[in-house]
Amino acid sequence: MSVWGKIVGSAAGLILGGPLGGLAGLVVGHVFDAGARATMGEADAGDESATRKISFTIGVIALAAKMAKADGEVTEDETAAFQQLFQVPPHEVRNVQRVYNLARQDTAGFEAYAGQVASLFEGNSVVLEDLLDALFMIATADGVLHPSEMDYLSTVAGIFGFDQADFDRIVARHTGRERSNPYVILGLSPDLSDDEIKRAYRRLVKENHPDRLVAQGVPKEFTTVATQRLAAINEAYDRIRTQRGLA
């Protein structure tokens, strides 16, 4: 069963705890029709990896839903971007919408959701940056990044442990003229030596490989962002290599 079906598993709320567990409990409480019950999965309380994947999934949906409230409007472009980024199969769309709608209505603030996700992936900045990248992609899908959305993203970034320099680097990848700068894409300074550039590139490829992220608790359904990031890293490095005449 995919992670989408497991988000409404009857044991999910008890396993997760905290605001994400509370949201999972609300989802279970709102599942009444037979069709939805047929897709319910049983989360394994002894499987830490499964718990992290379910937590990450609910956290992504909840943070995307809360962001939609930042500018007061959910556009079709943003909804389509979410479904494309996270590979939601048609038969699971109702489950995702159920979590999404409940998260928008839930009294828990987005800070609580972001904090629980951050604690689950503490020390794993690559996973958290992937999630932040995904939120940026959803926010900019309609062609406009509202000031309220920027404030929201800045706050989430801070909760995730990113400082202002980190946030500015991530913003530059998604907005403005600098987003096509290969050094900005890699988060590197043009002043680095050729050897330093090569070492940094190898590290980035290793850290951002989708298989590595799955091993760290990211559901395979969420590797679209990582795959796109890895492709962008390779392309940016090729451009720098050409500019510098590297072998």
C-alpha angles and dihedrals in degrees: 000000000000122000089252092066092045093058089078094044112140093237097046098095093050093048099047103043122182123062093320090053089048090053091048088053091052090051092053090048091055097049106101110138121089093235092059093044090054090063096047115120132203112238113216109237090202096053109088092183092055091048092052091049093050091045092050092048095050090043092054093050093045095049092047090050093048090048089055087062091053094080094024095240136087112204128201088240091058092048092049091048091054093050092046096047094047101037098233108189115223094248091056098047092096092054092051093046090050092056091041095053094045091049090054091052097040116109092222110105122238089247089068093053093045091049093053093048090049091052092049092053099033110160092016101102094164093064092045092047090051089054091048090049089053091052089050091051091051093046093051096041091098091052095252131091105198120211089241090055090049090052090049093050092047091053093048090049090054092050089050089056100255116140125217093270090053091048093049089052092052092045090052090057091058107033141038133011095305095067091088094050106113092214091053091049090053093040090234135133118246086225093071118111122249091256092049091051091051093049092047091049093052090049092050092049091051095046095046101043108126093227090057091052092050089052088054094056106276112134114243088238088069100053095097091091092048091048091051091046092051091050090049091049092052092047093048092049091049089054093049091046090053092047092050097037093238121173 
